[in-house]
Amino acid sequence: MTMISRFRSCIAAAVLALPVSAFAAGAIDQLRAFVESTQSGRATFEQQVTAKSGRKPQNASGTMAFSRPGKFRWTYDKPYYQLLVGDGERLWVHDRDLNQVTVKRLGDALASTPAALLAGRNELEKNFDLTEGGAEDGLDWVDAKPKATEGGFEAVRIGFKDGLLRGMVLRDSFGQTTKLRFTAFERNPAIDPGQFRFTPPAGADVISDDAKK
């Protein structure tokens, strides 16, 4: 399993990260305003994953879109194609090179991941301890520590600039760090609902949580 693939089940967090107009200077206030006011969006992203050992980071880039609640489309274009689709009930991960599809339920397991932090259900303080993270790299940061451990993340940082959510830093239980930067934001655009549906390609190997029960 590559470093990037370990973030598949929680990538909805980054998928939901889009701009918001903020009316207060604090990063926490900007985050709360985002949760209240952003129902859909799309952006491009760059991702860098660094192992605990410090070996050469793995870089990736692509596009993403979301529509609340729980619907998103996250596409890796480089270094290889991979598609993640959340249809509101399930997360579909399609590896085109392997012609393999992995299916997971979007249930209570997401409550302690970064997805919940940005999902807009007014449960920020319920699932995370939030503190002001100060200014770094030109952004104002929120530090979010999950109150539960099931999500696999030890810490999350969320960065804003001028009321727009520009970046995230995720540190997982393996000691890996994922950095995400977002550009070309569109806030609350009309998005074709078909973008958030997925049908496995003919002949694909489908691996489902339901099949394991």
N, C-alpha and C positions, 0 to 999 in steps of 0.2 A: 504494500500500500504506500503510495507516494504521500509526501507531506501535504500536498494540496488536497488530495482525496479525503483526508481525515476531517476536512471542514465541510464536506458535502451536506451532512444532516443539519448543520447549523447555518448554512449559507443564506438562509432566508433573512438573517439579520442584516447582511450587507445589501441584499436585494431590496429591503425596505428603506434603505438609507437615502433620502432625497432632501432637497432644500426646503427651508421654511423661513418665513418672515418672523423675526423675533423682536419683541418689544422691550426686552430687558437685557442688560449687559451680560449677566451671568450665563455660563454655558448650560447649567441645569435648567434655567428658565427657557433657553433656546430649545433644549431638548423637549421640554414639556409642551412648548408651543408647537413644535413639529408634530408631536403625537396627536395634538388636538386638531390641527389644521390640514394635514396632508393625507389625502385619501388615495391618491395614485401618483405615479411618477415613473420617469425613466432617466437613465444616465449611462455614461461609459465608465469603466473602472480599470484600475491597474492594481494588481495584487502581488505581494511579495511574502513568501513563507521562509522563515529561517529556523533551522533546527537548534536544539539546545547545544549541540556540539559546536555550532558556529560555522559549519561548513557552508559552501557557496549557496546563497539563497536561490529558491525557485521562483521564477517570475511568470506571471500570466496576465492576460488582459481580455476584455470583452465588453459586453453590453448587458444591461438588466432593465427590467420593468416590473412594476407591482401594482396591484389594486387590492385595497383592503376589503374584507379581512382575509389574510392568508393566501392570496393569489399572487404568484410571481413567476417570472421567467428570467433565468440567469444563464447567459451564454458565454462560454469560454471560446474565444477565437484563436488565441495563441497561448502556449506553444502548440496546442493540439485542440481540436474541437471537442467540446463536451456541453451538454444541455441539461439544465435543471429546471423543472417546472413544478410549481405548487398550485394545485387546483382547488385549494380550500380544505381538502380532506387528506390528500396524499402528496408526498414528494416523489417525483419521478426523476431519476438520474439516468441519462442516456449517454453511454460511451459508444460513439459511432465506430471507432476503429475495432472494438471488440464485438460490436453488434450486441451489446448487453444493456439491459435496463434493470435498475434497482428501484424497488418501490417501498416507501416507508410511510406510515401514518403520521399525519401532523396532529398529534394529540397533546396530552399533558406533558409529554417529554420536552416540548418546546418552551414550557413555562419558565424554565431556569436557564434559557439560552439568550443570546443577544437578540433573537427574533422577538421575544416578549418585550424587550426594552423599547423596541421601535414599533410594536404592533398596534398601538393606539387604543388599548383597552383600559387605560388609566390604572395600570397595575405596576407602575415603575417602582414605587417604594415597597410594594408587596413582595416583589421578587428580587430586588436589587438594593444594595446600599449605595447611594449616590453621593459623591463629593466633588467639589470643584477641583479640577486637575491643573489649573494654571494655564499659562500661555507657552506654546512650544511650536516651532516650525511654522510660525505665522498663524496658528490656530488657537482657539480657546477650547479647552478640553474638559470633558466630564469623565471622572473615574467611576466605573460601575462594578461592584463586586457582587456576584450571585450569592444569594442567601442559601441556596441549595447546591449540591455538587453534581446532580445528575446530568447537567448539560455539558460537562466536560471542560468548562472554561474556568480558569482561576481568576481572570481579570479582563476587563474590557475598557478601552478608552475610546471616546467619541469626540471628534473634533469639528468645531464650527468656525466659520469666518463670515462676518457681515450677515449673520442670520441664516447662512447656508451650511448644511451638513456636508463637510468635505472629506472626512476621513474616519477610519476606525483602526484600532490596534487590538488584536485578540491574543491572549496568552492562554494556552490550553494545559491540561494536566500532564502532557508529555514534555512540557518545557519548550514547545514550539511557539513562535510568534508570527502572526499573520498581520500584515499591514495592508490596508485598503485605501485607495484614493479615488474620489469620484469627481467627474467633470461633465460638462455639457448637460446640466440638469434641465429637466422639464418638470414643473410641478403641477400636479392635478390635470394632466392631459387626458383626453379621451383615448382609451386603449381598446382595441378589438378584443372582446372576451375570448375569442379563439386562441389568443396568445397564451392563455392560461389553461388550455386543455392539451392532453397528450395521449396519443395512441401508439403503442409500441410498433415498430416497423415489422413487417412480415419476416418471420424467421429469427427474430431477436430472442436471445436467452433472457427470460424475465425472472428475476429473483425478488420474491415478495415476502414481507413480514408475515402476511396471512398464511403463506404456504408452510411456514415453520410451526404454526399452531396446531 
